[in-house]
Amino acid sequence: MSIDIIDLKIINHKESQRKWYEKNKDEISKKRKNERLIDSDKARELDRIEYHNNREYYVKYHREYYRENQKEYFIKYNLNKKQKVISHYSHGTMKCALCDENRIYALVIDHIDGGGCEQHRKVGSIYLWLKKNNFPDGYQVLCQNHNKEKAIINNEYHRKKLVSKRVQKNRDDRKWRVFSAYSNSPIPYCKVCNETNLDMLELDHIDSDGSEDLQPCGRRYGGRILYLKLERNNYPDKNKYQVLCSNCNYVKRTENKEVGRPQI
């Protein structure tokens, strides 16, 4: 008997095993559950034998399942981790310390004395770090809006060191004009919650995450250049942009999965 014929018989045998398992997997699963109740050691041994005999099938199945469900898994995992940390630092209220915002995607952990960016670079996920270190003091729960406003008031962005007051005023004036145009109102406001504080407002791309507009200049400077571009072109694409506050914008991005990775 030639080697080719032997290889073909092995392949056919494995294929028949796979088809047989697909046909009887519900019955096998039920049998395994009963065996686990009677003798867990024996059940584990049978599982190992079955995996060894059908390894290619299991590897392919788990690989495909991981690709289809990894994003959902990480979203659920990160959300559960965030809920535990937010619940602790909000004393069970699950609300911002300065307002009644209670949407979990709009809430963040704030460093009371600043220094959040530096710590994030050192430890990575702040929620995981807080949980592992038994929830240390020095943190509070804020919504995205009040966290952003606090950072600006306390100069945590260090804007005064980068630009003069005149330059910053020109930028704020341009932002006001652009946001007014896309709010269709002399006073810019969030389309969802009617927030009017300019420091809390952002320009949202209705059908996307804005990567195409911001990527050429980077996220840090892309917004300023985008505002300048829109103003010079007399505020085009009114159906492409809308004004949202930081809370509503981040909730929309997360719920619509517009963010590049499963963040919350």
C-alpha positions in Angstrom: 0.0 0.0 0.0 1.5 3.4 -1.0 2.1 6.3 1.4 -0.4 8.5 -0.5 -3.2 6.0 0.0 -2.3 5.7 3.7 -2.3 9.5 4.1 -5.7 9.7 2.3 -7.2 7.1 4.6 -6.0 9.1 7.7 -7.5 12.3 6.3 -10.8 10.6 5.6 -10.8 9.1 9.1 -10.3 12.5 10.7 -13.0 14.0 8.5 -15.4 11.2 9.5 -14.5 11.8 13.2 -15.2 15.5 12.8 -18.6 14.8 11.2 -19.5 12.3 13.8 -18.6 14.8 16.6 -20.6 17.5 14.9 -23.6 15.2 14.8 -23.3 13.9 18.4 -21.8 16.9 20.2 -24.9 17.7 22.2 -25.1 14.1 23.5 -21.4 14.1 24.2 -21.6 17.3 26.1 -24.5 16.0 28.2 -22.6 12.8 28.9 -19.5 14.7 29.9 -21.5 16.8 32.4 -22.9 13.7 34.1 -19.4 12.2 34.2 -18.0 15.3 35.9 -20.6 15.0 38.6 -19.6 11.4 39.2 -15.9 11.4 38.7 -14.2 14.8 37.9 -10.7 13.2 37.5 -12.0 10.7 35.0 -13.9 13.4 33.1 -10.7 15.5 32.8 -8.8 12.5 31.5 -11.6 11.8 28.9 -11.5 15.5 27.9 -7.7 15.3 27.3 -8.1 12.2 25.2 -10.9 13.7 23.2 -8.9 16.9 22.6 -5.8 14.9 21.6 -7.9 12.9 19.1 -9.6 16.0 17.6 -6.9 18.6 18.2 -7.0 20.2 14.7 -10.8 20.7 15.0 -10.6 22.3 18.5 -7.7 24.6 17.6 -9.6 25.8 14.5 -12.8 26.2 16.5 -11.2 28.2 19.3 -9.2 30.4 17.0 -12.4 31.4 15.0 -14.3 31.9 18.2 -11.6 34.1 19.6 -11.5 36.3 16.5 -15.3 36.7 16.5 -15.7 37.4 20.3 -12.4 38.9 21.5 -13.6 42.5 21.2 -16.9 41.8 23.0 -15.0 39.9 25.7 -12.6 42.7 26.4 -15.4 45.3 26.4 -17.3 43.2 29.1 -14.1 42.6 31.0 -13.1 46.2 31.1 -16.6 47.4 31.9 -16.9 45.0 34.8 -13.5 46.2 36.1 -14.5 49.9 35.7 -17.8 49.4 37.5 -16.1 47.9 40.6 -13.7 50.9 40.8 -16.3 53.5 40.1 -18.7 52.0 42.7 -15.9 52.1 45.4 -14.9 55.7 44.8 -18.5 57.0 44.3 -19.5 55.2 47.6 -22.0 53.1 45.7 -23.8 56.0 44.0 -22.3 55.4 40.6 -22.4 59.2 39.9 -20.1 62.1 39.3 -19.0 63.9 42.5 -20.1 67.3 41.0 -23.3 66.4 39.1 -25.9 63.7 38.6 -24.2 62.1 35.6 -24.6 58.3 36.0 -23.8 56.9 32.6 -21.0 54.5 33.2 -19.2 55.3 29.9 -19.2 59.0 30.8 -17.6 58.5 34.2 -13.9 58.5 34.9 -11.4 58.3 37.8 -9.9 61.7 38.5 -6.6 62.2 40.3 -7.6 64.9 42.9 -4.1 66.4 43.0 -3.4 65.9 39.3 -0.7 63.8 37.7 -3.0 61.3 35.9 -1.1 61.3 32.6 2.2 60.6 34.3 0.8 57.7 36.3 -1.0 56.3 33.3 2.3 56.1 31.4 3.8 54.2 34.4 1.1 51.8 35.3 -1.1 51.4 32.2 -4.7 50.7 33.1 -5.6 52.9 36.1 -8.7 50.7 37.0 -6.6 47.5 37.2 -3.9 49.3 39.2 -6.4 50.7 41.7 -8.0 47.3 42.1 -4.7 45.5 42.6 -3.5 48.1 45.2 -6.7 47.9 47.3 -8.2 51.2 46.2 -5.8 53.8 47.7 -6.9 57.4 48.6 -6.4 60.5 46.4 -9.0 59.7 43.7 -12.6 60.6 42.9 -15.3 60.0 40.3 -16.0 62.7 37.8 -17.8 62.8 34.5 -15.9 63.5 31.4 -17.2 67.1 31.4 -16.1 68.1 34.9 -12.9 66.2 34.6 -12.0 68.2 31.5 -13.1 71.5 33.1 -11.1 70.8 36.3 -8.0 70.1 34.1 -8.4 73.4 32.3 -9.0 75.4 35.5 -6.0 73.9 37.3 -3.9 74.2 34.2 -3.2 70.5 34.1 -2.9 70.8 30.3 -0.1 73.4 30.8 -1.6 75.7 28.2 -0.1 78.8 29.7 3.4 77.5 29.2 2.8 76.7 25.5 0.9 79.7 24.3 0.2 83.3 25.3 -3.2 84.5 26.5 -3.8 86.3 23.2 -3.2 83.1 21.1 -5.4 81.1 23.4 -8.2 83.7 23.2 -8.0 83.6 19.4 -8.3 79.8 19.5 -11.3 79.9 21.9 -13.0 82.6 19.7 -12.6 80.4 16.6 -13.9 77.4 18.4 -16.9 79.4 19.5 -17.7 80.5 16.0 -17.3 77.0 14.5 -19.4 75.4 17.2 -22.1 78.1 16.9 -22.2 77.4 13.1 -22.7 73.6 13.6 -25.1 74.2 16.5 -27.2 76.5 14.3 -27.3 78.9 17.3 -25.5 82.0 18.4 -24.6 80.1 21.6 -23.1 76.6 20.9 -24.7 73.8 22.9 -24.6 70.0 23.1 -27.2 68.4 20.8 -28.1 65.8 23.4 -28.0 67.4 26.8 -27.9 71.2 25.9 -24.6 71.8 27.8 -23.3 75.3 26.9 -19.9 75.4 28.6 -17.4 75.8 25.7 -14.7 73.9 27.6 -16.9 70.9 27.8 -18.0 70.9 24.1 -16.5 68.9 21.2 -17.1 68.6 17.5 -18.4 65.1 16.8 -18.2 63.3 13.4 -21.7 61.9 13.2 -21.0 58.8 11.1 -17.3 58.1 12.1 -14.6 58.6 14.8 -12.9 61.4 13.0 -9.7 59.6 12.2 -9.5 60.7 8.6 -9.7 64.4 9.6 -7.4 64.3 12.6 -4.8 61.7 11.6 -2.7 63.9 9.3 -1.9 66.4 12.1 -2.3 64.1 15.1 -5.2 64.2 17.7 -3.5 66.8 19.7 -3.4 69.5 17.0 -5.9 68.1 14.5 -8.9 69.8 16.2 -7.4 73.3 15.9 -6.5 72.8 12.3 -9.9 71.3 11.6 -11.6 74.3 13.1 -9.5 76.6 11.0 -10.2 74.6 7.8 -13.9 74.6 8.5 -14.0 78.4 9.1 -12.0 79.2 6.0 -14.4 77.0 3.9 -17.5 78.7 5.4 -18.6 75.8 7.6 -19.3 73.1 5.0 -20.8 69.6 5.6 -23.4 70.5 8.1 -24.8 67.0 8.0 -21.3 65.5 8.8 -20.6 67.3 12.1 -22.5 68.0 15.3 -21.7 69.5 18.6 -21.7 67.2 21.7 -20.3 67.6 25.2 -17.5 65.3 26.3 -20.0 63.1 28.2 -22.4 62.5 25.3 -19.6 62.3 22.7 -17.7 59.6 24.6 -20.9 57.6 25.3 -21.8 57.8 21.6 -18.4 56.6 20.5 -18.3 53.7 22.9 -21.9 52.5 22.3 -21.4 52.7 18.5 -17.9 51.1 18.8 -16.3 54.0 17.0 -13.2 53.8 19.2 -10.2 52.0 17.7 -9.9 49.5 20.5 -12.4 48.3 23.1 -12.0 51.2 25.6 -14.5 52.3 28.1 
